[in-house]
Amino acid sequence: MVKDVLGLNKGFYTAIHKCIRCGQCAYGKEEVGYEPLCPIHMNRPYFANTAGGIMQIARAAHEGKLAPSESLRDLLYQCTGCEACEVNCGVISGQVEIITLLKEWLKRNEIDYKEEHQLMLGNLMKSRVPYGGRLGPRLEWLGEDGKKAVSSNPQVFYFVGCASSFRETEMAASFVEILKKLDVPFSLSEKEWCCAAPLYYLGLKEDCKSWAEYNVKMIDETGASLAVFTCPTCSMVFKKHYPKWVGGELPFKIMHVSEYIESLMTSGELHLKNRIDKKIIYHDPCHLGRGQGIYRAPRNILGEIPGIQLEEYRFSKENSLCCGGGGLLPAGFPDLADSLGEKRAGQAMEKGPSLIVSSCPGCKENLKLGAKRARLKKVKVKDLTELVAESL
């Protein structure tokens, strides 16, 4: 009898045996001519560097035919968790979770993290933030006026997330400005912890449970009935994983900021009036689109801003190319992350926009770097919340 070394449930066991090794997981759909989408496969175009190849690796590990190794670690950690494989497979699902199970297996077998990921883990355990260096307070960007606007009886809790708190703070400030202009009672907290996505992608799922319990309790104690997120990785983790990690349904509703703003437009509470005369192109974040199925809301919002000429990437929606800012790629494989960001920024030039817009702090950060590397001097990168705040 084969020992279950990976901790496979019935669905995952079935998945690694049902993979037909066709390789379609690495490619987009017919609309993009079945061109490559998988970041790992684009880096090295071999079958092993696809989700299908990794399913065979998982099967070999499960059957005791493969030993854990650093070379396998380096293959797995090139995955950004973009879920292109799950959308394009058509036969199985759960590829990203199976990759995470393999990471757990490596950890149990004492395969060390890359140094960069070990440093990230140290930061998380020390300060509940994945970033190192001298970080200021989590809400330093908020300012005194923002702090005065925080309600003791909030309708909305704004879960800012680490990237919006410490790197792309314009996004956070823009969303708070929107809430203030609409007189929405809101709260946020300096006691917020990282959503635990980096822990999950490090194969430390058991550690994620206490982090989820902490964040859920922190939000629930404010009395808010709705938690809103400017980071789609955070909202995806809350929707997809938190109920499993805390052992039940969460006591508040969860919405990404694009869903929330669209709902305010639908109810007539939010009207976009100020013109923004720009030709823009919208980039679908992996964890918003493929991760949560949210494609319509950002486009509906952009379509309501006077003056906006909205263009689409050829690789868009389910066929969106990962910008390279996802998973743990920028920390562990910065050159690959940079090349993906440059490629994605460069693809925008097919439509000649003056502005690339996304709805994710990781995407904004990596697309800005990508545009700089591609020498797109006249092209700026902004987040959806920033445009909404400008147009209110």
Secondary structure, 3 states (H helix, E strand, C coil): CCCCCCCCCHHHHHHHHHCCCCCHHHECCHHHCCCECCHHHHHCCCHHHCHHHHHHHHHHHHCCCCCCCHHHHHHHCCCCCCCHHHHHHCCCCCHHHHHHHHHHHHHHCCCCCCHHHHHHHHHHHHHCCCCCCCCCCCCHHHHHHHHHHCCCCCCEEEECCHHHHHCCHHHHHHHHHHHHHCCCCEECCCCCCCCCHHHHHCCCHHHHHHHHHHHHHHHHCCCCCEEEECCHHHHHHHHHCHHHHHCCCCCCEEEEHHHHHHHHHHHCCCCCCCCCCCEEEECCCCCCHHHHCCCHHHHHHHHCCCCCEEEECCCCHHHCCCCCCCCCHHHHCHHHHHHHHHHHHHHHHHCCCCEEEECCHHHHHHHHHHHHHCCCCCCEEEEHHHHHHHHC
